[in-house]
Amino acid sequence: QNNMSMELTRQALLQMPEFGIEELVLLAWGAACSSASSRIFASIQDEISRRMRLPDAISQFSRRTARIPSLLAITWACRFGGQLTEDLRLAISHFFAKQGAALDAASRHPRQQATIPDICHRHQTFMPGEPQIVLDLPDRFVILKPP
């Protein structure tokens, strides 16, 4: 059975660039629920990070609503497996902060523009009435968005 697991890992690593986001979710959860090596987690996270660095990453991941929950599922699976890297956590946090800012920009009048503060600058003083991150966990964060 160990040889089968090694062969499945080898095949997944070879084909990973061709996997869709949903297939990467299944692979991440399969790895999290088995005794998969850290190599498979590293490869999944590297692939997601690579895709998120593409110029049109926000539109690619946001185009279909299923992709945003898929990013969360991969994050949760890697965290569940004890293999979530700080690089992926930060990349996904930045992605969601940008996504939130884009949604805010689309739903407000130009004079009412408010943006979610950059999560790297969390210790700055926030303006009352502005969105802010109030809880930052390794696999999620909570944003307070006053009316």
C-alpha positions in Angstrom: 0.0 0.0 0.0 2.9 2.4 0.6 4.1 1.9 -3.0 0.6 2.8 -4.2 0.6 6.0 -2.1 4.1 6.9 -3.5 2.9 6.3 -7.1 -0.2 8.4 -6.6 1.9 11.2 -5.1 4.3 11.0 -8.0 1.5 11.1 -10.6 -0.2 14.0 -8.8 3.1 16.0 -8.7 3.6 15.5 -12.4 0.1 16.5 -13.4 -0.5 19.3 -10.8 0.0 22.3 -13.2 -2.9 20.9 -15.3 -5.3 20.5 -12.3 -8.2 22.8 -11.9 -8.7 24.5 -8.5 -11.4 21.9 -7.5 -8.9 19.1 -8.2 -6.3 20.8 -6.1 -8.9 21.0 -3.3 -9.5 17.3 -3.5 -5.8 16.6 -3.5 -5.2 18.8 -0.5 -7.9 17.2 1.5 -6.8 13.7 0.5 -3.3 14.5 1.6 -4.5 16.1 4.9 -6.5 13.0 5.7 -3.7 10.5 4.9 -0.1 10.2 5.9 1.0 12.1 2.8 4.5 13.6 2.8 5.0 17.3 3.3 6.2 17.3 -0.4 2.7 17.1 -1.7 1.6 19.9 0.6 4.5 22.1 -0.5 3.7 21.4 -4.2 0.0 22.3 -3.8 0.9 25.5 -2.0 3.6 26.4 -4.5 1.1 25.8 -7.3 -1.6 28.0 -5.7 1.0 30.7 -4.9 2.2 30.6 -8.6 -1.4 31.0 -9.8 -2.0 33.9 -7.4 1.0 35.7 -8.8 -0.3 35.7 -12.3 -1.3 39.2 -13.6 -5.0 38.4 -13.7 -5.2 36.3 -10.5 -8.0 38.3 -8.9 -10.2 38.1 -11.9 -9.3 34.4 -12.5 -10.1 33.4 -8.9 -13.1 35.6 -8.6 -14.7 34.8 -12.0 -16.6 31.9 -10.6 -17.8 32.0 -7.0 -16.7 28.4 -6.5 -13.1 29.4 -6.7 -13.1 31.6 -3.6 -14.4 28.8 -1.3 -11.8 26.5 -3.0 -9.0 28.8 -1.9 -10.4 28.6 1.6 -10.7 24.8 1.4 -7.1 24.4 0.3 -6.0 26.7 3.2 -8.1 24.7 5.7 -6.8 21.4 4.3 -3.2 22.4 4.6 -3.8 23.8 8.1 -5.6 20.5 9.1 -2.6 18.6 7.8 -0.3 20.8 9.8 1.5 22.0 6.7 0.2 25.5 6.0 3.1 27.7 5.1 3.3 31.3 6.1 3.8 32.3 2.5 0.5 30.8 1.3 -1.3 32.2 4.4 -0.1 35.7 3.6 -0.8 35.3 -0.2 -4.3 34.3 0.5 -4.8 36.9 3.1 -3.6 39.6 0.7 -5.9 38.2 -2.0 -9.0 38.4 0.2 -8.0 41.9 1.3 -7.8 43.0 -2.3 -11.0 41.2 -3.1 -12.8 43.0 -0.3 -11.4 46.3 -1.4 -12.6 45.6 -5.0 -16.1 44.8 -3.7 -16.1 47.9 -1.5 -15.1 50.1 -4.5 -17.8 48.6 -6.6 -20.6 49.1 -4.0 -19.8 52.6 -2.8 -20.2 56.1 -4.2 -16.8 57.7 -5.1 -16.9 60.0 -2.1 -17.5 57.2 0.3 -14.5 55.1 -0.7 -13.1 53.0 2.1 -10.6 50.3 1.9 -9.6 47.4 4.0 -6.2 48.3 5.6 -3.2 46.3 4.3 -2.8 43.4 6.6 0.9 44.0 6.8 0.2 47.4 8.5 -2.2 46.1 11.2 -0.6 48.0 14.0 -1.4 51.4 12.5 -4.2 53.6 14.0 -7.5 53.0 12.3 -10.0 55.7 11.5 -13.4 55.3 13.1 -15.9 54.0 10.6 -13.2 52.4 8.3 -13.0 48.7 7.7 -10.4 46.9 9.8 -9.2 43.4 10.5 -10.2 42.5 14.0 -9.1 38.9 14.2 -6.3 37.3 12.2 -5.9 33.5 12.4 -3.7 31.3 10.3 -6.5 30.1 8.1 -9.0 33.1 8.2 -9.5 36.7 9.3 -12.5 38.7 10.4 -13.1 42.1 9.0 -15.2 44.7 10.9 -17.0 46.8 8.3 -19.0 49.6 10.0 -22.1 50.8 8.2 
